[in-house]
Amino acid sequence: MVNSEGQLFTIEGIAAALILLVTVYLVMNATSIYTAGDTHINDMQLEVIGSDALKMMNTPVVGANMSPLVTIVQNDDGAAFYTIFNNTLNNRTGSQSDKIQFMANVSYVRQDGTVNTTPLNSSRPIYGGEHAVHISQWIITENRQYPDCFAYPNYCKTKHAALVEVLLWRD
C-alpha cells in the first residue's frame, strides 16, 4: 500500500455521511406538520353532528303543526329535550353509543326589552378543561309559559323568536 491514510479518511467520510443521513431521516419522521384544516376537523365534525340534531328536532313531524323542539321549548320540558337530543346526538351504527356531552339554554327577549336566558337541560356540568363547540337554532314560539305571560298576557298570544343554544364537548 502506498498511502493508507487516504483510505482511513475515505472510510471516516462515508461513516460521517451515513450518520448525518440517518439523523436527518429520524428528525424528519419525528416531526409532524399540521395544516390549519387538520387542527379543527374534530370541532367541525362535532359542530355538524350537533347542528344536524337540532335541525332534526326543529323539523315538524308529518301531521303536526309544531316541531318537537318548539313544543319542548313552549312547555319548558327539559327532560324531553335531554332524551330526544341525547339519543339523536349519541346514536351510532355500532353497539356502543358516542360520548358527546351537552348543555342547552333558551334565550328570548322579554316585553321590557331585556334578554332572558334559561337553562333547558344538560348531560353534565361543563368544567374548565373541556373544549366545547357552540351551536344554535332559532325557533318561532307562541304561548310560551314565561313569567312575562302572566304580566303581559297579550305578549304570549303573538309569535316571537327564541334562540336555543347548545354547547357540545366529548368526554
Phi and psi in radians as a Rosetta constraint file:
Dihedral C 1 N 2 CA 2 C 2 CIRCULARHARMONIC -1.460 0.35
Dihedral N 2 CA 2 C 2 N 3 CIRCULARHARMONIC -0.879 0.35
Dihedral C 2 N 3 CA 3 C 3 CIRCULARHARMONIC -2.453 0.35
Dihedral N 3 CA 3 C 3 N 4 CIRCULARHARMONIC 1.780 0.35
Dihedral C 3 N 4 CA 4 C 4 CIRCULARHARMONIC -1.410 0.35
Dihedral N 4 CA 4 C 4 N 5 CIRCULARHARMONIC -0.317 0.35
Dihedral C 4 N 5 CA 5 C 5 CIRCULARHARMONIC -1.164 0.35
Dihedral N 5 CA 5 C 5 N 6 CIRCULARHARMONIC -0.568 0.35
Dihedral C 5 N 6 CA 6 C 6 CIRCULARHARMONIC -1.165 0.35
Dihedral N 6 CA 6 C 6 N 7 CIRCULARHARMONIC -0.639 0.35
Dihedral C 6 N 7 CA 7 C 7 CIRCULARHARMONIC -1.189 0.35
Dihedral N 7 CA 7 C 7 N 8 CIRCULARHARMONIC -0.692 0.35
Dihedral C 7 N 8 CA 8 C 8 CIRCULARHARMONIC -1.123 0.35
Dihedral N 8 CA 8 C 8 N 9 CIRCULARHARMONIC -0.711 0.35
Dihedral C 8 N 9 CA 9 C 9 CIRCULARHARMONIC -1.129 0.35
Dihedral N 9 CA 9 C 9 N 10 CIRCULARHARMONIC -0.642 0.35
Dihedral C 9 N 10 CA 10 C 10 CIRCULARHARMONIC -1.169 0.35
Dihedral N 10 CA 10 C 10 N 11 CIRCULARHARMONIC -0.817 0.35
Dihedral C 10 N 11 CA 11 C 11 CIRCULARHARMONIC -1.107 0.35
Dihedral N 11 CA 11 C 11 N 12 CIRCULARHARMONIC -0.724 0.35
Dihedral C 11 N 12 CA 12 C 12 CIRCULARHARMONIC -1.122 0.35
Dihedral N 12 CA 12 C 12 N 13 CIRCULARHARMONIC -0.682 0.35
Dihedral C 12 N 13 CA 13 C 13 CIRCULARHARMONIC -1.157 0.35
Dihedral N 13 CA 13 C 13 N 14 CIRCULARHARMONIC -0.712 0.35
Dihedral C 13 N 14 CA 14 C 14 CIRCULARHARMONIC -1.161 0.35
Dihedral N 14 CA 14 C 14 N 15 CIRCULARHARMONIC -0.737 0.35
Dihedral C 14 N 15 CA 15 C 15 CIRCULARHARMONIC -1.112 0.35
Dihedral N 15 CA 15 C 15 N 16 CIRCULARHARMONIC -0.722 0.35
Dihedral C 15 N 16 CA 16 C 16 CIRCULARHARMONIC -1.143 0.35
Dihedral N 16 CA 16 C 16 N 17 CIRCULARHARMONIC -0.709 0.35
Dihedral C 16 N 17 CA 17 C 17 CIRCULARHARMONIC -1.121 0.35
Dihedral N 17 CA 17 C 17 N 18 CIRCULARHARMONIC -0.719 0.35
Dihedral C 17 N 18 CA 18 C 18 CIRCULARHARMONIC -1.123 0.35
Dihedral N 18 CA 18 C 18 N 19 CIRCULARHARMONIC -0.707 0.35
Dihedral C 18 N 19 CA 19 C 19 CIRCULARHARMONIC -1.099 0.35
Dihedral N 19 CA 19 C 19 N 20 CIRCULARHARMONIC -0.739 0.35
Dihedral C 19 N 20 CA 20 C 20 CIRCULARHARMONIC -1.122 0.35
Dihedral N 20 CA 20 C 20 N 21 CIRCULARHARMONIC -0.736 0.35
Dihedral C 20 N 21 CA 21 C 21 CIRCULARHARMONIC -1.129 0.35
Dihedral N 21 CA 21 C 21 N 22 CIRCULARHARMONIC -0.733 0.35
Dihedral C 21 N 22 CA 22 C 22 CIRCULARHARMONIC -1.146 0.35
Dihedral N 22 CA 22 C 22 N 23 CIRCULARHARMONIC -0.700 0.35
Dihedral C 22 N 23 CA 23 C 23 CIRCULARHARMONIC -1.101 0.35
Dihedral N 23 CA 23 C 23 N 24 CIRCULARHARMONIC -0.799 0.35
Dihedral C 23 N 24 CA 24 C 24 CIRCULARHARMONIC -1.100 0.35
Dihedral N 24 CA 24 C 24 N 25 CIRCULARHARMONIC -0.718 0.35
Dihedral C 24 N 25 CA 25 C 25 CIRCULARHARMONIC -1.077 0.35
Dihedral N 25 CA 25 C 25 N 26 CIRCULARHARMONIC -0.805 0.35
Dihedral C 25 N 26 CA 26 C 26 CIRCULARHARMONIC -1.136 0.35
Dihedral N 26 CA 26 C 26 N 27 CIRCULARHARMONIC -0.719 0.35
Dihedral C 26 N 27 CA 27 C 27 CIRCULARHARMONIC -1.146 0.35
Dihedral N 27 CA 27 C 27 N 28 CIRCULARHARMONIC -0.752 0.35
Dihedral C 27 N 28 CA 28 C 28 CIRCULARHARMONIC -1.180 0.35
Dihedral N 28 CA 28 C 28 N 29 CIRCULARHARMONIC -0.596 0.35
Dihedral C 28 N 29 CA 29 C 29 CIRCULARHARMONIC -1.376 0.35
Dihedral N 29 CA 29 C 29 N 30 CIRCULARHARMONIC -0.381 0.35
Dihedral C 29 N 30 CA 30 C 30 CIRCULARHARMONIC -1.476 0.35
Dihedral N 30 CA 30 C 30 N 31 CIRCULARHARMONIC -0.270 0.35
Dihedral C 30 N 31 CA 31 C 31 CIRCULARHARMONIC -1.662 0.35
Dihedral N 31 CA 31 C 31 N 32 CIRCULARHARMONIC 2.289 0.35
Dihedral C 31 N 32 CA 32 C 32 CIRCULARHARMONIC -1.912 0.35
Dihedral N 32 CA 32 C 32 N 33 CIRCULARHARMONIC 2.333 0.35
Dihedral C 32 N 33 CA 33 C 33 CIRCULARHARMONIC -1.923 0.35
Dihedral N 33 CA 33 C 33 N 34 CIRCULARHARMONIC 2.043 0.35
Dihedral C 33 N 34 CA 34 C 34 CIRCULARHARMONIC -1.740 0.35
Dihedral N 34 CA 34 C 34 N 35 CIRCULARHARMONIC 2.296 0.35
Dihedral C 34 N 35 CA 35 C 35 CIRCULARHARMONIC -1.512 0.35
Dihedral N 35 CA 35 C 35 N 36 CIRCULARHARMONIC 2.940 0.35
Dihedral C 35 N 36 CA 36 C 36 CIRCULARHARMONIC -1.071 0.35
Dihedral N 36 CA 36 C 36 N 37 CIRCULARHARMONIC -0.609 0.35
Dihedral C 36 N 37 CA 37 C 37 CIRCULARHARMONIC -1.237 0.35
Dihedral N 37 CA 37 C 37 N 38 CIRCULARHARMONIC -0.538 0.35
Dihedral C 37 N 38 CA 38 C 38 CIRCULARHARMONIC -1.228 0.35
Dihedral N 38 CA 38 C 38 N 39 CIRCULARHARMONIC -0.527 0.35
Dihedral C 38 N 39 CA 39 C 39 CIRCULARHARMONIC -1.333 0.35
Dihedral N 39 CA 39 C 39 N 40 CIRCULARHARMONIC -0.337 0.35
Dihedral C 39 N 40 CA 40 C 40 CIRCULARHARMONIC -2.044 0.35
Dihedral N 40 CA 40 C 40 N 41 CIRCULARHARMONIC 0.247 0.35
Dihedral C 40 N 41 CA 41 C 41 CIRCULARHARMONIC -1.132 0.35
Dihedral N 41 CA 41 C 41 N 42 CIRCULARHARMONIC -0.748 0.35
Dihedral C 41 N 42 CA 42 C 42 CIRCULARHARMONIC -1.086 0.35
Dihedral N 42 CA 42 C 42 N 43 CIRCULARHARMONIC -0.717 0.35
Dihedral C 42 N 43 CA 43 C 43 CIRCULARHARMONIC -1.123 0.35
Dihedral N 43 CA 43 C 43 N 44 CIRCULARHARMONIC -0.728 0.35
Dihedral C 43 N 44 CA 44 C 44 CIRCULARHARMONIC -1.148 0.35
Dihedral N 44 CA 44 C 44 N 45 CIRCULARHARMONIC -0.703 0.35
Dihedral C 44 N 45 CA 45 C 45 CIRCULARHARMONIC -1.132 0.35
Dihedral N 45 CA 45 C 45 N 46 CIRCULARHARMONIC -0.734 0.35
Dihedral C 45 N 46 CA 46 C 46 CIRCULARHARMONIC -1.134 0.35
Dihedral N 46 CA 46 C 46 N 47 CIRCULARHARMONIC -0.684 0.35
Dihedral C 46 N 47 CA 47 C 47 CIRCULARHARMONIC -1.144 0.35
Dihedral N 47 CA 47 C 47 N 48 CIRCULARHARMONIC -0.697 0.35
Dihedral C 47 N 48 CA 48 C 48 CIRCULARHARMONIC -1.175 0.35
Dihedral N 48 CA 48 C 48 N 49 CIRCULARHARMONIC -0.739 0.35
Dihedral C 48 N 49 CA 49 C 49 CIRCULARHARMONIC -1.068 0.35
Dihedral N 49 CA 49 C 49 N 50 CIRCULARHARMONIC -0.826 0.35
Dihedral C 49 N 50 CA 50 C 50 CIRCULARHARMONIC -1.168 0.35
Dihedral N 50 CA 50 C 50 N 51 CIRCULARHARMONIC -0.721 0.35
Dihedral C 50 N 51 CA 51 C 51 CIRCULARHARMONIC -1.119 0.35
Dihedral N 51 CA 51 C 51 N 52 CIRCULARHARMONIC -0.723 0.35
Dihedral C 51 N 52 CA 52 C 52 CIRCULARHARMONIC -1.118 0.35
Dihedral N 52 CA 52 C 52 N 53 CIRCULARHARMONIC -0.683 0.35
Dihedral C 52 N 53 CA 53 C 53 CIRCULARHARMONIC -1.127 0.35
Dihedral N 53 CA 53 C 53 N 54 CIRCULARHARMONIC -0.739 0.35
Dihedral C 53 N 54 CA 54 C 54 CIRCULARHARMONIC -1.177 0.35
Dihedral N 54 CA 54 C 54 N 55 CIRCULARHARMONIC -0.684 0.35
Dihedral C 54 N 55 CA 55 C 55 CIRCULARHARMONIC -1.141 0.35
Dihedral N 55 CA 55 C 55 N 56 CIRCULARHARMONIC -0.653 0.35
Dihedral C 55 N 56 CA 56 C 56 CIRCULARHARMONIC -1.119 0.35
Dihedral N 56 CA 56 C 56 N 57 CIRCULARHARMONIC -0.703 0.35
Dihedral C 56 N 57 CA 57 C 57 CIRCULARHARMONIC -1.218 0.35
Dihedral N 57 CA 57 C 57 N 58 CIRCULARHARMONIC -0.432 0.35
Dihedral C 57 N 58 CA 58 C 58 CIRCULARHARMONIC -1.624 0.35
Dihedral N 58 CA 58 C 58 N 59 CIRCULARHARMONIC 0.160 0.35
Dihedral C 58 N 59 CA 59 C 59 CIRCULARHARMONIC -1.724 0.35
Dihedral N 59 CA 59 C 59 N 60 CIRCULARHARMONIC 2.162 0.35
Dihedral C 59 N 60 CA 60 C 60 CIRCULARHARMONIC -1.121 0.35
Dihedral N 60 CA 60 C 60 N 61 CIRCULARHARMONIC 2.483 0.35
Dihedral C 60 N 61 CA 61 C 61 CIRCULARHARMONIC -1.281 0.35
Dihedral N 61 CA 61 C 61 N 62 CIRCULARHARMONIC 2.617 0.35
Dihedral C 61 N 62 CA 62 C 62 CIRCULARHARMONIC -0.996 0.35
Dihedral N 62 CA 62 C 62 N 63 CIRCULARHARMONIC 2.227 0.35
Dihedral C 62 N 63 CA 63 C 63 CIRCULARHARMONIC 1.560 0.35
Dihedral N 63 CA 63 C 63 N 64 CIRCULARHARMONIC -0.071 0.35
Dihedral C 63 N 64 CA 64 C 64 CIRCULARHARMONIC -1.843 0.35
Dihedral N 64 CA 64 C 64 N 65 CIRCULARHARMONIC 2.612 0.35
Dihedral C 64 N 65 CA 65 C 65 CIRCULARHARMONIC -1.404 0.35
Dihedral N 65 CA 65 C 65 N 66 CIRCULARHARMONIC -0.579 0.35
Dihedral C 65 N 66 CA 66 C 66 CIRCULARHARMONIC -2.093 0.35
Dihedral N 66 CA 66 C 66 N 67 CIRCULARHARMONIC 2.711 0.35
Dihedral C 66 N 67 CA 67 C 67 CIRCULARHARMONIC -1.360 0.35
Dihedral N 67 CA 67 C 67 N 68 CIRCULARHARMONIC 2.805 0.35
Dihedral C 67 N 68 CA 68 C 68 CIRCULARHARMONIC -1.028 0.35
Dihedral N 68 CA 68 C 68 N 69 CIRCULARHARMONIC -0.602 0.35
Dihedral C 68 N 69 CA 69 C 69 CIRCULARHARMONIC -1.156 0.35
Dihedral N 69 CA 69 C 69 N 70 CIRCULARHARMONIC -0.734 0.35
Dihedral C 69 N 70 CA 70 C 70 CIRCULARHARMONIC -1.134 0.35
Dihedral N 70 CA 70 C 70 N 71 CIRCULARHARMONIC -0.737 0.35
Dihedral C 70 N 71 CA 71 C 71 CIRCULARHARMONIC -1.083 0.35
Dihedral N 71 CA 71 C 71 N 72 CIRCULARHARMONIC -0.749 0.35
Dihedral C 71 N 72 CA 72 C 72 CIRCULARHARMONIC -1.098 0.35
Dihedral N 72 CA 72 C 72 N 73 CIRCULARHARMONIC -0.785 0.35
Dihedral C 72 N 73 CA 73 C 73 CIRCULARHARMONIC -1.172 0.35
Dihedral N 73 CA 73 C 73 N 74 CIRCULARHARMONIC -0.733 0.35
Dihedral C 73 N 74 CA 74 C 74 CIRCULARHARMONIC -1.136 0.35
Dihedral N 74 CA 74 C 74 N 75 CIRCULARHARMONIC -0.619 0.35
Dihedral C 74 N 75 CA 75 C 75 CIRCULARHARMONIC -1.596 0.35
Dihedral N 75 CA 75 C 75 N 76 CIRCULARHARMONIC -0.025 0.35
Dihedral C 75 N 76 CA 76 C 76 CIRCULARHARMONIC 0.904 0.35
Dihedral N 76 CA 76 C 76 N 77 CIRCULARHARMONIC 0.854 0.35
Dihedral C 76 N 77 CA 77 C 77 CIRCULARHARMONIC -1.771 0.35
Dihedral N 77 CA 77 C 77 N 78 CIRCULARHARMONIC 1.441 0.35
Dihedral C 77 N 78 CA 78 C 78 CIRCULARHARMONIC -1.145 0.35
Dihedral N 78 CA 78 C 78 N 79 CIRCULARHARMONIC -0.544 0.35
Dihedral C 78 N 79 CA 79 C 79 CIRCULARHARMONIC -1.164 0.35
Dihedral N 79 CA 79 C 79 N 80 CIRCULARHARMONIC -0.727 0.35
Dihedral C 79 N 80 CA 80 C 80 CIRCULARHARMONIC -1.165 0.35
Dihedral N 80 CA 80 C 80 N 81 CIRCULARHARMONIC -0.671 0.35
Dihedral C 80 N 81 CA 81 C 81 CIRCULARHARMONIC -1.066 0.35
Dihedral N 81 CA 81 C 81 N 82 CIRCULARHARMONIC -0.815 0.35
Dihedral C 81 N 82 CA 82 C 82 CIRCULARHARMONIC -1.026 0.35
Dihedral N 82 CA 82 C 82 N 83 CIRCULARHARMONIC -0.811 0.35
Dihedral C 82 N 83 CA 83 C 83 CIRCULARHARMONIC -1.109 0.35
Dihedral N 83 CA 83 C 83 N 84 CIRCULARHARMONIC -0.899 0.35
Dihedral C 83 N 84 CA 84 C 84 CIRCULARHARMONIC -1.189 0.35
Dihedral N 84 CA 84 C 84 N 85 CIRCULARHARMONIC -0.830 0.35
Dihedral C 84 N 85 CA 85 C 85 CIRCULARHARMONIC -1.169 0.35
Dihedral N 85 CA 85 C 85 N 86 CIRCULARHARMONIC -0.742 0.35
Dihedral C 85 N 86 CA 86 C 86 CIRCULARHARMONIC -1.123 0.35
Dihedral N 86 CA 86 C 86 N 87 CIRCULARHARMONIC -0.761 0.35
Dihedral C 86 N 87 CA 87 C 87 CIRCULARHARMONIC -1.141 0.35
Dihedral N 87 CA 87 C 87 N 88 CIRCULARHARMONIC -0.681 0.35
Dihedral C 87 N 88 CA 88 C 88 CIRCULARHARMONIC -1.233 0.35
Dihedral N 88 CA 88 C 88 N 89 CIRCULARHARMONIC -0.736 0.35
Dihedral C 88 N 89 CA 89 C 89 CIRCULARHARMONIC -1.230 0.35
Dihedral N 89 CA 89 C 89 N 90 CIRCULARHARMONIC -0.723 0.35
Dihedral C 89 N 90 CA 90 C 90 CIRCULARHARMONIC -1.746 0.35
Dihedral N 90 CA 90 C 90 N 91 CIRCULARHARMONIC 0.263 0.35
Dihedral C 90 N 91 CA 91 C 91 CIRCULARHARMONIC -1.306 0.35
Dihedral N 91 CA 91 C 91 N 92 CIRCULARHARMONIC 2.322 0.35
Dihedral C 91 N 92 CA 92 C 92 CIRCULARHARMONIC -2.358 0.35
Dihedral N 92 CA 92 C 92 N 93 CIRCULARHARMONIC 2.859 0.35
Dihedral C 92 N 93 CA 93 C 93 CIRCULARHARMONIC -1.398 0.35
Dihedral N 93 CA 93 C 93 N 94 CIRCULARHARMONIC -0.372 0.35
Dihedral C 93 N 94 CA 94 C 94 CIRCULARHARMONIC -1.409 0.35
Dihedral N 94 CA 94 C 94 N 95 CIRCULARHARMONIC -2.983 0.35
Dihedral C 94 N 95 CA 95 C 95 CIRCULARHARMONIC -1.394 0.35
Dihedral N 95 CA 95 C 95 N 96 CIRCULARHARMONIC -0.457 0.35
Dihedral C 95 N 96 CA 96 C 96 CIRCULARHARMONIC -1.720 0.35
Dihedral N 96 CA 96 C 96 N 97 CIRCULARHARMONIC 2.468 0.35
Dihedral C 96 N 97 CA 97 C 97 CIRCULARHARMONIC -1.458 0.35
Dihedral N 97 CA 97 C 97 N 98 CIRCULARHARMONIC 2.824 0.35
Dihedral C 97 N 98 CA 98 C 98 CIRCULARHARMONIC -1.266 0.35
Dihedral N 98 CA 98 C 98 N 99 CIRCULARHARMONIC 2.910 0.35
Dihedral C 98 N 99 CA 99 C 99 CIRCULARHARMONIC -2.098 0.35
Dihedral N 99 CA 99 C 99 N 100 CIRCULARHARMONIC 0.980 0.35
Dihedral C 99 N 100 CA 100 C 100 CIRCULARHARMONIC -1.615 0.35
Dihedral N 100 CA 100 C 100 N 101 CIRCULARHARMONIC 2.219 0.35
Dihedral C 100 N 101 CA 101 C 101 CIRCULARHARMONIC -1.776 0.35
Dihedral N 101 CA 101 C 101 N 102 CIRCULARHARMONIC 2.763 0.35
Dihedral C 101 N 102 CA 102 C 102 CIRCULARHARMONIC -2.645 0.35
Dihedral N 102 CA 102 C 102 N 103 CIRCULARHARMONIC 2.811 0.35
Dihedral C 102 N 103 CA 103 C 103 CIRCULARHARMONIC -2.478 0.35
Dihedral N 103 CA 103 C 103 N 104 CIRCULARHARMONIC 2.141 0.35
Dihedral C 103 N 104 CA 104 C 104 CIRCULARHARMONIC -2.042 0.35
Dihedral N 104 CA 104 C 104 N 105 CIRCULARHARMONIC 2.517 0.35
Dihedral C 104 N 105 CA 105 C 105 CIRCULARHARMONIC -2.350 0.35
Dihedral N 105 CA 105 C 105 N 106 CIRCULARHARMONIC 2.693 0.35
Dihedral C 105 N 106 CA 106 C 106 CIRCULARHARMONIC -2.066 0.35
Dihedral N 106 CA 106 C 106 N 107 CIRCULARHARMONIC 2.253 0.35
Dihedral C 106 N 107 CA 107 C 107 CIRCULARHARMONIC -2.059 0.35
Dihedral N 107 CA 107 C 107 N 108 CIRCULARHARMONIC 2.484 0.35
Dihedral C 107 N 108 CA 108 C 108 CIRCULARHARMONIC -2.662 0.35
Dihedral N 108 CA 108 C 108 N 109 CIRCULARHARMONIC 2.828 0.35
Dihedral C 108 N 109 CA 109 C 109 CIRCULARHARMONIC -1.686 0.35
Dihedral N 109 CA 109 C 109 N 110 CIRCULARHARMONIC 2.230 0.35
Dihedral C 109 N 110 CA 110 C 110 CIRCULARHARMONIC -1.355 0.35
Dihedral N 110 CA 110 C 110 N 111 CIRCULARHARMONIC 2.971 0.35
Dihedral C 110 N 111 CA 111 C 111 CIRCULARHARMONIC -1.058 0.35
Dihedral N 111 CA 111 C 111 N 112 CIRCULARHARMONIC -0.588 0.35
Dihedral C 111 N 112 CA 112 C 112 CIRCULARHARMONIC -1.448 0.35
Dihedral N 112 CA 112 C 112 N 113 CIRCULARHARMONIC 0.033 0.35
Dihedral C 112 N 113 CA 113 C 113 CIRCULARHARMONIC 1.666 0.35
Dihedral N 113 CA 113 C 113 N 114 CIRCULARHARMONIC -0.085 0.35
Dihedral C 113 N 114 CA 114 C 114 CIRCULARHARMONIC -1.479 0.35
Dihedral N 114 CA 114 C 114 N 115 CIRCULARHARMONIC 2.684 0.35
Dihedral C 114 N 115 CA 115 C 115 CIRCULARHARMONIC -1.680 0.35
Dihedral N 115 CA 115 C 115 N 116 CIRCULARHARMONIC 2.269 0.35
Dihedral C 115 N 116 CA 116 C 116 CIRCULARHARMONIC -1.974 0.35
Dihedral N 116 CA 116 C 116 N 117 CIRCULARHARMONIC 2.313 0.35
Dihedral C 116 N 117 CA 117 C 117 CIRCULARHARMONIC -2.099 0.35
Dihedral N 117 CA 117 C 117 N 118 CIRCULARHARMONIC 2.171 0.35
Dihedral C 117 N 118 CA 118 C 118 CIRCULARHARMONIC -2.120 0.35
Dihedral N 118 CA 118 C 118 N 119 CIRCULARHARMONIC 2.469 0.35
Dihedral C 118 N 119 CA 119 C 119 CIRCULARHARMONIC -1.208 0.35
Dihedral N 119 CA 119 C 119 N 120 CIRCULARHARMONIC 2.406 0.35
Dihedral C 119 N 120 CA 120 C 120 CIRCULARHARMONIC -1.632 0.35
Dihedral N 120 CA 120 C 120 N 121 CIRCULARHARMONIC -0.967 0.35
Dihedral C 120 N 121 CA 121 C 121 CIRCULARHARMONIC -3.094 0.35
Dihedral N 121 CA 121 C 121 N 122 CIRCULARHARMONIC 2.882 0.35
Dihedral C 121 N 122 CA 122 C 122 CIRCULARHARMONIC -2.633 0.35
Dihedral N 122 CA 122 C 122 N 123 CIRCULARHARMONIC 2.715 0.35
Dihedral C 122 N 123 CA 123 C 123 CIRCULARHARMONIC -1.383 0.35
Dihedral N 123 CA 123 C 123 N 124 CIRCULARHARMONIC -0.641 0.35
Dihedral C 123 N 124 CA 124 C 124 CIRCULARHARMONIC -2.898 0.35
Dihedral N 124 CA 124 C 124 N 125 CIRCULARHARMONIC 2.817 0.35
Dihedral C 124 N 125 CA 125 C 125 CIRCULARHARMONIC -1.146 0.35
Dihedral N 125 CA 125 C 125 N 126 CIRCULARHARMONIC 2.594 0.35
Dihedral C 125 N 126 CA 126 C 126 CIRCULARHARMONIC -1.553 0.35
Dihedral N 126 CA 126 C 126 N 127 CIRCULARHARMONIC 2.370 0.35
Dihedral C 126 N 127 CA 127 C 127 CIRCULARHARMONIC -1.857 0.35
Dihedral N 127 CA 127 C 127 N 128 CIRCULARHARMONIC 3.138 0.35
Dihedral C 127 N 128 CA 128 C 128 CIRCULARHARMONIC -1.264 0.35
Dihedral N 128 CA 128 C 128 N 129 CIRCULARHARMONIC -0.328 0.35
Dihedral C 128 N 129 CA 129 C 129 CIRCULARHARMONIC -1.515 0.35
Dihedral N 129 CA 129 C 129 N 130 CIRCULARHARMONIC -0.255 0.35
Dihedral C 129 N 130 CA 130 C 130 CIRCULARHARMONIC -1.378 0.35
Dihedral N 130 CA 130 C 130 N 131 CIRCULARHARMONIC 2.568 0.35
Dihedral C 130 N 131 CA 131 C 131 CIRCULARHARMONIC -1.761 0.35
Dihedral N 131 CA 131 C 131 N 132 CIRCULARHARMONIC 1.838 0.35
Dihedral C 131 N 132 CA 132 C 132 CIRCULARHARMONIC -1.710 0.35
Dihedral N 132 CA 132 C 132 N 133 CIRCULARHARMONIC 2.687 0.35
Dihedral C 132 N 133 CA 133 C 133 CIRCULARHARMONIC -2.052 0.35
Dihedral N 133 CA 133 C 133 N 134 CIRCULARHARMONIC 2.424 0.35
Dihedral C 133 N 134 CA 134 C 134 CIRCULARHARMONIC -1.769 0.35
Dihedral N 134 CA 134 C 134 N 135 CIRCULARHARMONIC 2.287 0.35
Dihedral C 134 N 135 CA 135 C 135 CIRCULARHARMONIC -2.305 0.35
Dihedral N 135 CA 135 C 135 N 136 CIRCULARHARMONIC 2.733 0.35
Dihedral C 135 N 136 CA 136 C 136 CIRCULARHARMONIC -2.621 0.35
Dihedral N 136 CA 136 C 136 N 137 CIRCULARHARMONIC 2.803 0.35
Dihedral C 136 N 137 CA 137 C 137 CIRCULARHARMONIC -2.592 0.35
Dihedral N 137 CA 137 C 137 N 138 CIRCULARHARMONIC 2.205 0.35
Dihedral C 137 N 138 CA 138 C 138 CIRCULARHARMONIC -1.426 0.35
Dihedral N 138 CA 138 C 138 N 139 CIRCULARHARMONIC 2.450 0.35
Dihedral C 138 N 139 CA 139 C 139 CIRCULARHARMONIC -2.316 0.35
Dihedral N 139 CA 139 C 139 N 140 CIRCULARHARMONIC 2.727 0.35
Dihedral C 139 N 140 CA 140 C 140 CIRCULARHARMONIC -1.883 0.35
Dihedral N 140 CA 140 C 140 N 141 CIRCULARHARMONIC 2.111 0.35
Dihedral C 140 N 141 CA 141 C 141 CIRCULARHARMONIC -2.125 0.35
Dihedral N 141 CA 141 C 141 N 142 CIRCULARHARMONIC 2.821 0.35
Dihedral C 141 N 142 CA 142 C 142 CIRCULARHARMONIC -2.592 0.35
Dihedral N 142 CA 142 C 142 N 143 CIRCULARHARMONIC 2.709 0.35
Dihedral C 142 N 143 CA 143 C 143 CIRCULARHARMONIC 1.021 0.35
Dihedral N 143 CA 143 C 143 N 144 CIRCULARHARMONIC 0.588 0.35
Dihedral C 143 N 144 CA 144 C 144 CIRCULARHARMONIC -1.250 0.35
Dihedral N 144 CA 144 C 144 N 145 CIRCULARHARMONIC 2.427 0.35
Dihedral C 144 N 145 CA 145 C 145 CIRCULARHARMONIC -1.489 0.35
Dihedral N 145 CA 145 C 145 N 146 CIRCULARHARMONIC 1.015 0.35
Dihedral C 145 N 146 CA 146 C 146 CIRCULARHARMONIC -1.449 0.35
Dihedral N 146 CA 146 C 146 N 147 CIRCULARHARMONIC 2.861 0.35
Dihedral C 146 N 147 CA 147 C 147 CIRCULARHARMONIC -1.029 0.35
Dihedral N 147 CA 147 C 147 N 148 CIRCULARHARMONIC -0.468 0.35
Dihedral C 147 N 148 CA 148 C 148 CIRCULARHARMONIC -1.133 0.35
Dihedral N 148 CA 148 C 148 N 149 CIRCULARHARMONIC -0.417 0.35
Dihedral C 148 N 149 CA 149 C 149 CIRCULARHARMONIC -1.137 0.35
Dihedral N 149 CA 149 C 149 N 150 CIRCULARHARMONIC -0.512 0.35
Dihedral C 149 N 150 CA 150 C 150 CIRCULARHARMONIC -1.400 0.35
Dihedral N 150 CA 150 C 150 N 151 CIRCULARHARMONIC -0.632 0.35
Dihedral C 150 N 151 CA 151 C 151 CIRCULARHARMONIC -1.405 0.35
Dihedral N 151 CA 151 C 151 N 152 CIRCULARHARMONIC -0.629 0.35
Dihedral C 151 N 152 CA 152 C 152 CIRCULARHARMONIC -2.233 0.35
Dihedral N 152 CA 152 C 152 N 153 CIRCULARHARMONIC 1.417 0.35
Dihedral C 152 N 153 CA 153 C 153 CIRCULARHARMONIC -1.067 0.35
Dihedral N 153 CA 153 C 153 N 154 CIRCULARHARMONIC -0.583 0.35
Dihedral C 153 N 154 CA 154 C 154 CIRCULARHARMONIC -1.227 0.35
Dihedral N 154 CA 154 C 154 N 155 CIRCULARHARMONIC -0.435 0.35
Dihedral C 154 N 155 CA 155 C 155 CIRCULARHARMONIC -1.107 0.35
Dihedral N 155 CA 155 C 155 N 156 CIRCULARHARMONIC -0.640 0.35
Dihedral C 155 N 156 CA 156 C 156 CIRCULARHARMONIC -1.423 0.35
Dihedral N 156 CA 156 C 156 N 157 CIRCULARHARMONIC -0.172 0.35
Dihedral C 156 N 157 CA 157 C 157 CIRCULARHARMONIC -1.557 0.35
Dihedral N 157 CA 157 C 157 N 158 CIRCULARHARMONIC -0.124 0.35
Dihedral C 157 N 158 CA 158 C 158 CIRCULARHARMONIC -1.802 0.35
Dihedral N 158 CA 158 C 158 N 159 CIRCULARHARMONIC 2.742 0.35
Dihedral C 158 N 159 CA 159 C 159 CIRCULARHARMONIC -1.391 0.35
Dihedral N 159 CA 159 C 159 N 160 CIRCULARHARMONIC 2.442 0.35
Dihedral C 159 N 160 CA 160 C 160 CIRCULARHARMONIC -2.586 0.35
Dihedral N 160 CA 160 C 160 N 161 CIRCULARHARMONIC 2.861 0.35
Dihedral C 160 N 161 CA 161 C 161 CIRCULARHARMONIC -1.616 0.35
Dihedral N 161 CA 161 C 161 N 162 CIRCULARHARMONIC 2.581 0.35
Dihedral C 161 N 162 CA 162 C 162 CIRCULARHARMONIC -2.373 0.35
Dihedral N 162 CA 162 C 162 N 163 CIRCULARHARMONIC 2.596 0.35
Dihedral C 162 N 163 CA 163 C 163 CIRCULARHARMONIC -1.960 0.35
Dihedral N 163 CA 163 C 163 N 164 CIRCULARHARMONIC 2.106 0.35
Dihedral C 163 N 164 CA 164 C 164 CIRCULARHARMONIC -1.670 0.35
Dihedral N 164 CA 164 C 164 N 165 CIRCULARHARMONIC 2.076 0.35
Dihedral C 164 N 165 CA 165 C 165 CIRCULARHARMONIC -2.025 0.35
Dihedral N 165 CA 165 C 165 N 166 CIRCULARHARMONIC 2.384 0.35
Dihedral C 165 N 166 CA 166 C 166 CIRCULARHARMONIC -2.309 0.35
Dihedral N 166 CA 166 C 166 N 167 CIRCULARHARMONIC 2.331 0.35
Dihedral C 166 N 167 CA 167 C 167 CIRCULARHARMONIC -1.751 0.35
Dihedral N 167 CA 167 C 167 N 168 CIRCULARHARMONIC 2.289 0.35
Dihedral C 167 N 168 CA 168 C 168 CIRCULARHARMONIC -2.091 0.35
Dihedral N 168 CA 168 C 168 N 169 CIRCULARHARMONIC 2.486 0.35
Dihedral C 168 N 169 CA 169 C 169 CIRCULARHARMONIC -2.673 0.35
Dihedral N 169 CA 169 C 169 N 170 CIRCULARHARMONIC 2.776 0.35
Dihedral C 169 N 170 CA 170 C 170 CIRCULARHARMONIC -1.773 0.35
Dihedral N 170 CA 170 C 170 N 171 CIRCULARHARMONIC 2.518 0.35
